[in-house]
Amino acid sequence: MSEQTHFGFQSVDEQEKAGRVRGVFDSVASRYDVMNDLMSMGLHRAWKAYTVAVANLKAGNRVLDIAGGTGDLARAFAHKVGASGTVVHTDINEAMLRQGRDRLLDEGLVLPTSLCDAEQLPFADGSFDLVSVAFGLRNMTHKERALSEMCRVLRPGGRLLVLEFSKVAAPLEKLYDWYSFKVLPKLGQWVAGDGDSYRYLAESIRMHPDQRQLKDMMKTAGFGHVDVHNLSGGVVALHVGIRC
């Protein structure tokens, strides 16, 4: 009998979840960047810029960007590591990966690109100085397995950066819930022609581990020290883990 997991607020077979998540991102890929700007009121750019600053990359560093989507972080990282470094841009969703690859190529950036599952990364142990995953971890079926894989492909002392929606501060909860469940699906329907996918995204945020839970999961996965940076009142949190 197959195990159950959550797809938003629904309970589904584990084997079914990946396909349903893929359907969500297939549907919104072409309008993903526009929707990010609208639904975050542009704040996603500041959150990602902060992540790049915390990454503090040097020329020659090796970086793996997981769930890299349309390539915002991969682009910024590539400029930091220079010609002597490497940034591998990956996603499990082909439509999203294609959008990102094409955008990067249009800007003259040719990066290694890989369609892969974060729960089974096709890279050798200790291959990277830094691994990043922005707004992708909550969609993964086995988060613990994915975090262990991210730890495995990092060199000792390497860092994992997880940028993800998290638990908002208590005074913001009612307003945030109203926006998430009343406004966001309507925006999705208006801009991307798909309100249901954005309703799922709002639900998936509520089902994702909060700041403390994710910190504990990262430590269990092999990260000896984990810092948590709350952004915008906890709407988003950046977890920074150092591999033992």
HELIX and SHEET records of a PDB file:
HELIX    1   1 GLU A   14  VAL A   28  1                                  15    
HELIX    2   2 ALA A   29  ARG A   31  5                                   3    
HELIX    3   3 TYR A   32  SER A   40  1                                   9    
HELIX    4   4 LEU A   43  ALA A   55  1                                  13    
HELIX    5   5 ASP A   72  VAL A   81  1                                  10    
HELIX    6   6 GLU A   94  ASP A  106  1                                  13    
HELIX    7   7 ALA A  118  GLN A  120  5                                   3    
HELIX    8   8 LEU A  137  ASN A  139  5                                   3    
HELIX    9   9 LYS A  143  ARG A  152  1                                  10    
HELIX   10  10 ALA A  170  LEU A  172  5                                   3    
HELIX   11  11 GLU A  173  TRP A  178  1                                   6    
HELIX   12  12 TYR A  179  VAL A  183  3                                   5    
HELIX   13  13 LEU A  184  ALA A  192  1                                   9    
HELIX   14  14 GLY A  195  MET A  207  1                                  13    
HELIX   15  15 GLN A  211  ALA A  221  1                                  11    
HELIX   16  16 SER A  232  GLY A  234  5                                   3    
SHEET    1   A 2 GLN A   4  PHE A   7  0                                        
SHEET    2   A 2 GLN A  10  ASP A  13 -1                                        
SHEET    1   B 7 THR A 113  LEU A 115  0                                        
SHEET    2   B 7 THR A  86  ASP A  91  1                                        
SHEET    3   B 7 ARG A  62  ILE A  66  1                                        
SHEET    4   B 7 PHE A 128  ALA A 134  1                                        
SHEET    5   B 7 LEU A 154  PHE A 165  1                                        
SHEET    6   B 7 VAL A 236  ARG A 243 -1                                        
SHEET    7   B 7 PHE A 223  LEU A 231 -1                                        
END                                                                             
